[in-house]
Amino acid sequence: MKSSVIIFPGSNCDRDMDVALKKFGFKNQMVWHNDAKIPKSDLIVLPGGFSYGDYLRCGSIAGKSRIIKSVIDFANSGGLVLGICNGFQILTETGLLPGILQQNKYLNFICKNVFVKIKNKENKYFKKIKKEVLELHIAHNEGNYFCSNDELKSIEDNGQIAVTYCDHGGNEDEKNNPNGALKNIAGIFNKDKNILGMMPHPERMIDPFLSGEDGSLFFKNLIESL
């Protein structure tokens, strides 16, 4: 299986993602944001980081990069597109996912491990993961997901909530909501479930010597589903 990781000025998790994808069997390619076309791929990843220094608005400038048209065309044709952290922000800026990512509720940068609950397994991203709750890592200043009431009803009706913040037992409440996100939302799909954006970093949790291995479950499932 072939994957492509898009690099923007300010990306800082692109190499982490490259290591994770290769570890679990993907033949990964690194693609510069100013390229016109993406090589043949089964998966496109928009990695975490601070594209263009997060000027104007997180992901807003990256969402206008030359490569984005190819990403949108790939997504609209049914291809799998994964956006992690800043990649999630870029997906909302392009309109591929609904809603926005606002500044965290307490106006602070958060960097820590969190638990997230898988809300929908009827998709290639989570289908074969047996666990209901995963421990992953977050590192962001603008991870507070928000959308209109009409958008919220739509994503709930269509099963588009992918993962929510919770405790180790799967309880979703304000205490276990690190950034104030609406409905504890940590990640969402598009209607067809081929596009996933989420704030937690699975690529940072692929080794027992580096905090944990729940991210391994995510990547193993992904390549097996493909």
N, C-alpha and C positions, 0 to 999 in steps of 0.2 A: 504494500500500500504506500502511496506517495502523499506527502504532505508538504505544504509551503507555509513558512512563517514570514509575515511581512514585517520589515524593519523600518521604523520611522526615526527621524532625528529625536533623540530622547528616550527611545525604547531601552529598557534595562532588564527585561526578563526574556528577551528573545533567545539568548544562549541557553538559559535554563530550560525553556520550552524545547529547544533543539535537542538538548541532552535527554529530556524526558521522552520525546517522540522516538528518538533513535533507540533508546533503551528497550522500548516495548515493540520494536519491529517496523516502525515507519521509515521509509526512505525520505528523509527530509531535505528540503531546499530552502535557503534563505533568499528572500526576494526584497530588493530595495524599493522603497515607496515611490520612487520616480520612474520605475520601469513601467512600460505600457501594458505588458501582458504577464499573466501568471503561467508558469509551466504546467503541464498536465498534472492534476492533483486530485486526490480523493478527499482531502481535507485542507482547508485554509485556516490559519490561526492568526488572529490579531493579538499580539502579546501585551503584557503589562508594561508600565513605565510612565514616562511623562512626555508624551509626544509634543514636540515643539515647546517644551518647557511649561505646558499647560497654560500658555498665554490665551487670552480672550476667554476661553472656556475649555474644560478638559475634552480633548478629542475633536474639537471643532475645526482646527486647521488640518489635522490628519484626515478628517472626513472629506476634505477637498483635494487630497493628494491624487496624483495621476493614476496610481494603481487601483484606486477605489472603484472606478467604473468596472474593471475586470472582476473585482470582488463582488460587486452588486450583480453583475451578469451571472457569475458562478452561483451565487446564492439563489437568484431567481430561477435558475435552471434546476434547482433541487440539490445542489452541492452542499456539503457540510461546511459551515463556517462557525468557528469557535472564537469568541472574544473574551479575554481574561482581563479583569480590572480596567486598565486604560482601553483595552480592546473592547470591553463592554460599553464604555463611554463613547467610543468611536461608532459602534453599531447603532446606538441611539441617535447620534448626530447625523448619521446617514439616512435614518428613517427605516433601517432594516429591522429594528426593534422599537417598540413603543416606549414612551416615558423618557425620563431624564435621570441623571445622577447628580444630586445636589451636594453641597458641602455637608460634612458630618454634623450631626445634631449639636454636639458640644464644641464644634469649631476646632477640633484637634485631629492631628494625624494619628491613625491607629495602625499598630503593627503587632499582631499577636495571632495565636492559634484560636480558631473558633470551631464550633460544631454547626453543621448544616444538615437539614433534613431533606431527603429526596422526596419531592412531591409528585413526580410523574416519571414512570419508568417505561411508558409507551413510546420510546424513542431510542435512537442508536447511542445516545450519550450515557444512558443509565440502565439500559434494558437488562443486562446480565449481572448487575451489582446486587449481591444478596443482602448487604447491610442497608438499613434504612437511614442511619445517621453516620456521617463522615466527619472526621477531624481534618480541617484544612487550615490554610494560613491566609490572613488578610494584611494588606499594607496599602492604605489609601487615605486620602483627605476628602475625597468627594465620592462616597459610596452610598449615599442616602437616596435610595430609589424612590421616585415619585412619578405619579401619572394622574390624569384626570379621573373622575368617578366613572365616566363612560368607558375609558380605557381599562380601568380596573375591572369593571364588570365583564368586559370582553375577554381579558386575559384569564380571568377566573372561569368563565363559562367555557372557554376553549382549552382549559388545562395547560395554560402557558407558563404558570409558575413552576420553575424548575427546582429550585432549592430555597429554603428559608433558614434564617438563623434560629438556633435552638440551644438547649443544653444537652448534655451527654445522653439524656434519656429521651430526647426528641420533643421536649416541651417548648413551645413557641410562646414567648412572652416578652414584655418590655425589658425585663432584666437581662435577657439574652439577645437583645437587639443592640449591636455595638455602635451603630451609626444613625439610628432613627428611621431606617428605611420603612416605607409603607408596608404594612402586613408582614414585617420581618423579611421582606423579599431580598434574597441574595443573588438570584439569577432567574432569567426568564428565557422562554423560547419565542420564536415567531409562530404563527398559526400552523405551519406545516412541520414544525419541530426539527427542521434541518439547520436552523440558526440558534446558537446558544450563547448568551452573554451572562457572565457571572463575575462577581467581585473576588471570591476566594481563589487562591492559586493552587491548583492540584499539582503543578510541576515542582512545587517546593516541598512536596510530601511524598517522595518516591524512594526514600532510603531511611532505614531505622536509625542511622547515625545522623540524619538531618531532620530531626523532629518527628518523623512518622512515615507511614506507608499507605495511608488511605488514598493518596493521590495515585498510587500504583493501581488501585482497583479501577479508578476512572479510565486510565490509559489502556489497561488490559482489556476492559470491556469495550472500549472504543474500537480498537483494532480487531477484536473478535467479531464485533457487530458489523464492521465493514467487510 
